[in-house]
Amino acid sequence: MMNTEQDLVINSRGIKYLDTGEEISINPSDLKYIETIGRGASSQVYLAQNTETLKFLAVKTVNSKDKEKRKQLVTDLNILRANVCPFLVEF
């Protein structure tokens, strides 16, 4: 399934920003899920570790069939991409 919202494309291979061509991808089979670290009305966030790089990361899951939830995910991604802060997850 592919979702195109604003200036990015989200699909099973990752994210592609249309304005810069930047691509962020990860193979889901390379992730080891450790624990649930957050829940909201439209998503869950998990602590995971990339078994290839050993880096820890947050994985947010969203029901992609709901248009409003997709819009919120895009907003979240754009905020993370545009801001540098030690308390925010980095790409």
PEJOSUL-V406202 format. One record per run of one state. SS is the DSSP state (a for helix, b for strand, c for the rest). FROM is the first residue (numbers start at 1). TO is the last residue. If there is no record, write none. Layout:
BEGIN
ss & from & to
SS & FROM & TO
SS & FROM & TO
END
This chain:
BEGIN
ss & from & to
c & 1 & 2
b & 3 & 5
c & 6 & 7
b & 8 & 11
c & 12 & 13
b & 14 & 17
c & 18 & 22
b & 23 & 25
c & 26 & 27
a & 28 & 30
b & 31 & 39
c & 40 & 42
b & 43 & 50
c & 51 & 55
b & 56 & 62
c & 63 & 66
a & 67 & 82
c & 83 & 91
END
